[in-house]
Amino acid sequence: MPRRPTPRARRLAVSAAGALAVLAATAPTALAGEQATFRLLGSSPIYASSVAVHKAGGGDVNVRPARYHYRITTPSGITEASGNCVDLSHYIVTGRDYTVDLQTAADDPALASADMKAAGWLLSQTDDLIASAANPGLEAGALQVAIWQLSGQARPLDAPTSDIALNARVTTLRTLATGKEVPSQLDVSILGYDTCKDSAAPVTVTGTPGADVDLEVTGGGTIQPAQVTLDETGVATAQVRATGAATTLTVHAEAEAPTVTRATKMPGQTSPQDQLFLRPGVLTADDSQPFVDCDLNTFTSPQVPGFAPPADAPAPPPPAAPVQALDLDLDTPHLAAPGGVAVYKLTVRNTGTRTARDVAVAQRLGAGVAPISTRAPKGTRSTLRRSGVNWTLAALKPGARATLTLKVRVGRRTAGAIAHTTATARSAKARAKASGATSIVRRVGKTEQGF
C-alpha cells in the first residue's frame, strides 16, 4: 500500500490458514463470529452506468458496481471501514442498522482460500489503485467485479459483465492479485556475531512476499533503508550501523497486517448483503546485535591532562553543518456527505537544526469543495482563495510544530466522487508535500442494486 501519513491501529495481527473452499452465495455460514451492528454509510466512487453482472450460478443482476463505506459497532467501540459486496443474491441499503456476524478465516475456512486471500489483497490496495487511476469510477467498479469473481459471485471468465471496458480492467486486476495476500508473517535478523562499531551489519527481513516493512533501530545506531519491500521470495535486506560507543543495537520491524473480515447476515435473515472489508492490524519482529570497539590503537582520552595526540593522527571531523528540513502531515477526512462540511488538518514540523523562517504553506482543493474558513497559530498570515488557502508562518524553531486547519463545504452534486487535495510547505532551503483524498458518499437503495 504507497505509504500514507496515517497512524497505524495497534491490533492483533492476521493469521490465516485453511483449505480451499467455495464461499456460499445465498445462505449464511453456520459458523458464528463476532456479533456487530453494521450500517452502510454510502458508496463512492461508483461506476458511470449500470451493467449486467453475470452471476456464477446463472442469470444476471443489473448494478452500478462501487466501493462501499461502513460504520461497524462492536462492544469494543465504533469504527469505520471501506470494502465491497460479496453477495449478489441479497441487498443492503444506506442508513439502516443490521445485526451481522464479523467472520474471519478462523470462523469459516472459505476465507482462507487462495481466491479470498487475493480478494483481501485487492482490498488492501484499493486506496492506492483508486488514487492513481485516471478514472476512479472505472477502477472502483472493476475492483468490485473482480472481488465478486474471487468470492464466487460473478462468472469466473474474461467477460463477467456486459461492459467491455470494465471487463478489461477486471482481467488486469485479477492478474495483478494472483497469488497475493495481505501480510501474515514477519521476521528480522542481524548478523549473528559481534560486529565492529565502525562497520555495517547486514539485516535480513523475511515474511509475506510484497509486504512493506518499516525498520527502526534503538540503542544508538542508524539503519538504511528505513523501509523495505519483501521480494517474490519474501526477503529484503538492509544495513545497521552503530553511531556511538560500543553498544547493543535492536532492530524493530513492523508491517501492516489487516485481517480479512466478512460481515455476514444472521441465520434466517435475507439482508444485508454479505460485505468484505479489512480490520487493521500489525506484525512486529525484533532482533538485537552487540557492536564492539575493534580499534586496537586506542589512545588516552584528550580530557586527560598532558595528553597530546600523535602527529600523524587524523584530524577530527568538522562540526556538522546546520540542517534545514520540514515535515508535513495532512489529516484528510475519509468520508464526507454531499452538501456537508469537511475539515482538513495540516501539521508542519521543523525536523532540522535551524529555525525555519517565513514558512509558506499552501493547500489546494480539487473540484467539488470550496473553502469556508481557516484556523492557525497566532501570528500566522492566512489567505483564503477559491481553490484553497495560503498560510505564512513567521518562524518555526527546531523540533517545533504548527497545526493549520481548513474547513470546506462539499458540493451537493459531488455524490459518488472523490475529492482530492494537495499541500506544500516551503522555507528558504526546505520543502515538504502531502496529499489526500475524501470519498463523497452516495446513498445506496435496494432498487439501485437490481433487486
C-alpha positions as a printed Julia matrix, in Angstrom:
451×3 Matrix{Float64}:
   0.0     0.0     0.0
   2.28    3.88   -1.31
   2.89    4.57    2.35
   0.47    7.1     3.78
   0.97    9.5     6.69
  -1.71    7.91    8.87
  -1.23    6.27   12.27
  -1.4     2.5    12.4
  -4.01    0.79   14.55
  -2.44   -1.49   17.13
  -4.45   -4.67   16.68
  -3.82   -8.4    16.7
  -2.04   -9.46   13.51
  -3.73  -11.71   10.99
  -3.08  -15.42   10.98
  -4.81  -17.32    8.19
  -4.58  -20.95    7.11
  -7.08  -23.41    5.78
  -8.38  -25.42    2.9
  -9.7   -24.05   -0.39
 -13.48  -23.77   -0.26
 -16.31  -22.1    -2.16
 -18.0   -19.16   -0.44
 -21.73  -19.71   -0.06
 -23.63  -17.09   -2.06
 -27.21  -17.48   -0.88
 -27.04  -18.77    2.69
 -25.06  -17.65    5.75
 -22.42  -19.94    7.15
 -23.35  -21.95   10.22
 -20.21  -20.77   11.97
 -20.54  -17.63   14.09
 -18.02  -14.86   14.53
 -18.22  -11.6    16.47
 -21.7   -10.06   16.51
 -21.88   -6.4    15.48
 -24.22   -3.66   14.32
 -23.46   -2.83   10.71
 -24.54    0.29    8.8
 -23.87    1.18    5.17
 -22.89    4.87    5.0
 -22.91    5.03    1.21
 -20.84    4.28   -1.88
 -18.01    6.15   -3.58
 -16.58    6.12   -6.16
 -19.11    4.4    -8.41
 -19.08    3.19  -12.0
 -20.62    5.58  -14.51
 -23.54    3.37  -15.52
 -25.47    0.25  -14.62
 -24.12   -3.01  -16.03
 -25.39   -6.58  -16.18
 -23.23   -8.77  -13.94
 -23.3   -12.43  -14.95
 -23.79  -14.48  -11.78
 -21.69  -17.59  -11.24
 -24.79  -19.72  -10.81
 -26.5   -18.34  -13.9
 -28.61  -15.28  -14.62
 -27.79  -11.58  -14.48
 -28.19   -8.77  -12.0
 -28.12   -5.09  -13.02
 -25.97   -2.97  -10.71
 -23.67    0.04  -10.58
 -20.52   -1.51   -9.07
 -18.91    0.72   -6.46
 -16.85    0.85   -3.31
 -18.88    0.76   -0.1
 -18.27    2.52    3.23
 -19.48    1.2     6.58
 -19.89    2.01   10.25
 -19.31   -1.02   12.49
 -20.34   -1.06   16.15
 -19.0    -3.77   18.46
 -18.71   -3.96   22.27
 -15.18   -2.55   21.92
 -16.29    0.57   20.08
 -17.33    2.16   16.77
 -15.12    2.07   13.69
 -15.45    2.9    10.01
 -14.2     0.81    7.11
 -14.44    0.53    3.35
 -14.99   -2.64    1.36
 -17.06   -4.49   -1.2
 -20.12   -6.67   -1.56
 -19.58  -10.45   -1.77
 -23.23  -11.4    -2.22
 -25.21  -10.85   -5.44
 -28.37  -12.56   -4.21
 -29.39  -10.14   -1.43
 -29.37   -6.39   -0.82
 -28.24   -3.66    1.56
 -29.43   -0.05    1.81
 -27.85    3.1     3.17
 -28.72    4.28    6.67
 -30.17    1.08    8.14
 -28.68   -0.77   11.12
 -28.21   -4.51   10.57
 -27.09   -7.17   13.04
 -24.29   -9.23   11.46
 -21.56  -11.73   12.26
 -17.99  -10.5    11.66
 -16.23  -13.62   10.44
 -12.59  -14.36    9.7
 -10.77  -17.45    8.44
 -10.92  -18.79   11.99
 -14.74  -18.89   11.66
 -15.04  -20.01    8.04
 -12.2   -21.78    6.15
 -13.54  -20.31    2.89
 -11.95  -17.02    3.89
  -8.53  -18.71    3.85
  -8.82  -19.87    0.23
  -6.36  -18.57   -2.35
  -9.1   -16.57   -4.09
 -10.29  -14.92   -0.87
  -6.69  -14.08    0.06
  -6.37  -12.41   -3.35
  -9.62  -10.53   -2.71
  -8.24   -9.33    0.64
  -5.05   -8.2    -1.07
  -7.07   -6.19   -3.62
  -8.92   -4.53   -0.74
  -5.58   -3.59    0.81
  -4.53   -1.9    -2.44
  -7.82   -0.1    -3.13
  -6.81    3.31   -1.76
  -3.7     3.48   -3.92
  -5.3     1.97   -7.03
  -8.21    4.42   -6.98
  -5.98    7.41   -6.13
  -3.68    6.72   -9.09
  -6.43    5.85  -11.59
  -7.3     8.23  -14.41
 -10.93    7.11  -14.0
 -11.63    6.4   -10.29
 -15.16    5.21  -11.03
 -13.92    2.62  -13.51
 -11.26    1.47  -11.04
 -13.75    1.13   -8.17
 -16.2    -0.73  -10.41
 -13.52   -3.11  -11.68
 -12.32   -3.81   -8.14
 -15.87   -4.72   -7.1
 -16.4    -7.04  -10.07
 -13.0    -8.7    -9.5
 -13.93   -9.32   -5.85
 -17.3   -10.73   -6.97
 -15.38  -13.2    -9.12
 -12.93  -14.11   -6.37
 -15.73  -14.64   -3.86
 -17.63  -16.95   -6.23
 -20.41  -14.48   -7.09
 -19.66  -13.44  -10.68
 -18.85  -15.7   -13.6
 -15.11  -16.51  -13.4
 -14.43  -15.74  -17.07
 -12.97  -12.82  -19.02
 -16.49  -11.39  -19.54
 -18.13  -11.17  -16.09
 -20.27   -8.17  -17.1
 -21.92   -6.63  -20.15
 -19.31   -3.82  -20.28
 -16.17   -4.41  -22.39
 -14.06   -1.65  -20.78
 -14.96   -2.81  -17.29
 -14.14   -6.44  -18.13
 -10.72   -5.49  -19.49
  -9.74   -3.75  -16.27
 -11.15   -6.63  -14.19
  -8.87   -9.05  -16.04
  -5.84   -6.85  -15.32
  -6.71   -6.64  -11.62
  -7.27  -10.39  -11.36
  -3.85  -10.99  -12.91
  -2.29   -8.47  -10.52
  -3.83  -10.2    -7.49
  -2.98  -13.79   -8.44
  -1.08  -15.48   -5.63
  -1.13  -12.35   -3.43
  -2.32  -11.96    0.15
  -2.16   -9.45    2.97
   0.91   -9.86    5.22
   0.68  -12.7     7.72
   4.35  -13.45    8.57
   7.32  -11.28    9.59
  10.8   -11.9    10.99
  14.04   -9.91   11.2
  17.61  -11.0    11.96
  21.0    -9.26   12.22
  24.39  -10.83   11.55
  24.88  -13.44   14.26
  28.23  -12.44   15.8
  29.87   -9.35   17.31
  30.25   -6.51   14.82
  32.74   -3.64   14.86
  31.0    -0.4    15.72
  32.58    1.25   12.67
  31.19   -1.4    10.32
  27.71   -2.03    8.98
  25.93   -5.27    9.83
  23.53   -6.86    7.34
  19.87   -7.12    8.32
  17.61   -9.74    6.75
  13.83   -9.27    6.77
  11.58  -12.2     5.85
   7.83  -12.65    5.63
   4.9   -12.47    3.24
   6.04  -11.52   -0.31
   5.16   -7.96   -1.25
   4.85   -6.69    2.33
   6.1    -3.16    3.04
   8.15   -3.21    6.25
   9.22   -0.2     8.33
  12.56   -0.54   10.15
  13.94    1.41   13.08
  16.91    0.94   15.39
  17.32    1.68   19.09
  20.48    1.8    21.21
  22.41    4.4    19.22
  22.53    3.49   15.56
  21.17    4.02   12.05
  19.56    1.7     9.53
  19.37    2.03    5.76
  16.92    1.84    4.15
  14.29    2.57    6.76
  11.6     0.86    4.69
  11.87   -2.28    2.55
   9.51   -4.27    0.35
   9.81   -8.05    0.51
  10.53   -9.61   -2.89
   8.71  -12.53   -4.51
  10.6   -14.92   -2.22
   9.61  -12.93    0.89
  13.08  -11.48    1.58
  14.61   -7.99    1.81
  17.87   -6.66    3.21
  19.14   -3.55    4.97
  22.23   -2.43    6.92
  22.53   -1.27   10.52
  25.45    0.73   11.92
  26.34    1.89   15.44
  26.83    5.64   15.8
  28.11    5.9    19.36
  30.22    3.93   21.77
  30.27    0.13   21.79
  26.71   -0.99   22.44
  23.94   -3.4    21.59
  21.52   -2.32   18.87
  17.98   -3.59   18.41
  16.25   -3.53   15.03
  12.45   -3.3    15.15
  10.44   -4.34   12.07
   6.76   -3.53   11.58
   4.29   -4.22    8.76
   0.6    -3.53    8.31
  -1.29   -6.83    8.55
  -5.05   -6.34    8.26
  -7.48   -9.19    8.87
  -9.81  -10.13    6.01
 -13.29   -9.95    7.56
 -16.75  -10.75    6.2
 -19.89   -9.15    7.61
 -22.45  -11.96    7.23
 -26.23  -11.81    7.64
 -27.65  -13.62   10.66
 -29.22  -17.08   10.27
 -32.74  -16.83    8.89
 -32.26  -13.27    7.61
 -32.32  -12.15    3.96
 -30.37   -8.94    4.46
 -27.93   -7.38    4.38
 -25.71   -8.48    1.53
 -22.52  -10.03    2.86
 -19.7    -7.49    2.79
 -15.92   -7.95    2.79
 -13.54   -5.49    4.45
 -10.26   -5.31    6.37
  -9.78   -4.83   10.1
  -6.48   -3.08   10.9
  -3.57   -4.95   12.46
   0.22   -5.02   12.55
   3.0    -7.58   12.6
   6.19   -6.84   14.54
   9.58   -8.51   14.93
  12.83   -7.59   16.74
  16.45   -8.72   16.83
  19.48   -7.44   18.76
  23.19   -7.42   17.99
  26.28   -6.42   20.04
  28.61   -3.83   18.47
  32.14   -3.67   19.9
  35.09   -1.3    19.59
  37.53   -3.14   17.32
  40.14   -0.32   17.17
  43.35   -1.68   18.77
  45.17    1.68   18.53
  43.41    3.38   21.4
  44.9     6.49   22.98
  44.49    8.24   26.28
  41.42   10.4    26.29
  42.01   14.01   25.21
  40.48   15.12   28.5
  43.46   13.7    30.46
  45.95   16.48   31.41
  49.12   16.36   29.37
  47.56   14.29   26.57
  48.9    15.01   23.09
  47.69   13.01   20.07
  50.38   11.63   17.76
  51.48   13.85   14.89
  50.03   11.52   12.29
  46.62   11.23   14.0
  43.75   12.11   11.65
  42.13   15.49   12.16
  38.81   15.45   13.99
  35.79   15.74   11.72
  34.38   19.24   11.26
  31.21   20.06   13.18
  28.04   19.15   11.36
  26.54   21.96    9.31
  23.12   23.25   10.35
  20.32   21.42    8.6
  17.06   22.84    7.29
  14.24   20.29    6.98
  10.44   20.31    7.14
   7.86   17.56    7.62
   4.24   17.94    6.53
   1.33   15.73    7.65
  -2.12   16.11    6.08
  -5.06   14.65    8.01
  -7.84   14.21    5.47
 -11.38   13.09    6.34
 -12.06    9.62    4.97
 -15.72   10.35    4.12
 -17.87   13.42    3.58
 -21.55   13.98    2.77
 -22.77   15.99   -0.25
 -23.73   19.46    0.95
 -21.91   18.88    4.24
 -18.77   20.25    5.85
 -15.32   18.62    5.96
 -12.28   19.7     7.98
  -8.65   19.19    6.91
  -5.77   19.45    9.4
  -2.18   20.19    8.41
   0.74   19.74   10.8
   4.03   21.37    9.82
   7.11   20.36   11.81
  10.69   21.62   11.71
  12.86   18.48   11.7
  16.09   20.4    11.09
  18.63   22.06   13.36
  17.98   25.67   12.3
  14.98   27.9    12.77
  12.86   27.95    9.62
  11.62   31.46    8.81
   8.8    32.65    6.55
   7.49   29.12    6.02
   4.94   29.23    3.2
   2.22   26.57    3.43
  -0.41   26.11    0.73
  -3.33   23.7     0.38
  -5.08   23.25   -2.95
  -8.57   21.76   -3.34
  -9.98   19.74   -6.2
 -13.33   20.32   -7.87
 -16.46   19.97   -5.77
 -15.28   21.51   -2.5
 -14.92   25.17   -1.53
 -13.07   26.75    1.44
 -15.12   28.31    4.24
 -12.67   29.27    7.0
  -9.24   28.56    8.43
  -7.53   28.49   11.83
  -3.82   28.87   12.54
  -1.43   29.78   15.39
  -1.28   33.4    16.5
   0.86   35.5    14.18
   0.24   33.33   11.1
  -0.89   35.13    7.93
  -3.77   33.34    6.18
  -5.37   33.99    2.79
  -8.43   32.09    1.6
  -8.76   31.58   -2.14
 -11.39   29.98   -4.34
  -9.27   26.84   -4.78
  -7.64   26.66   -1.34
  -5.67   28.61    1.23
  -2.18   30.05    1.8
  -0.52   30.38    5.21
   2.79   32.03    6.19
   4.49   31.05    9.47
   6.88   33.75   10.66
   9.25   31.27   12.35
   9.39   27.62   13.32
  12.13   26.58   15.76
  13.87   23.18   15.54
  11.51   20.49   16.8
   8.55   22.88   16.84
   5.3    22.24   15.01
   2.29   24.24   13.87
  -1.24   22.98   13.23
  -3.33   24.58   10.48
  -6.99   23.72    9.81
  -9.2    24.35    6.8
 -12.99   23.95    6.81
 -14.64   23.34    3.43
 -18.14   22.95    2.03
 -18.8    19.84   -0.06
 -20.84   20.39   -3.22
 -24.28   18.78   -3.37
 -23.63   17.39   -6.85
 -20.44   15.57   -5.9
 -22.09   12.39   -4.54
 -20.13    9.31   -5.56
 -16.98   11.26   -6.38
 -13.53   11.61   -4.81
 -12.34   14.99   -3.5
  -8.57   15.33   -3.86
  -6.32   17.82   -2.07
  -2.6    18.61   -2.06
  -0.43   20.61    0.34
   3.1    22.02    0.29
   5.38   23.64    2.87
   8.45   25.7     1.88
  11.16   27.65    3.61
  14.33   29.11    2.12
  16.07   25.72    1.85
  13.48   23.07    2.75
  10.45   21.55    1.04
   7.72   19.11    2.02
   4.48   17.97    0.41
   1.48   15.76    1.15
  -1.77   14.74   -0.49
  -5.08   13.17    0.47
  -8.48   12.13   -0.81
 -12.01   12.11    0.62
 -14.85    9.89   -0.61
 -18.11   11.8    -1.11
 -20.66    9.14   -0.28
 -23.76    8.41   -2.34
 -26.85    6.76   -0.9
 -27.5     3.18   -1.97
 -31.06    1.88   -2.33
 -32.49   -1.56   -2.93
 -33.71   -0.77   -6.45
 -30.28    0.54   -7.48
 -28.85   -2.92   -6.82
 -31.21   -4.53   -9.32
 -33.37   -6.43   -6.82
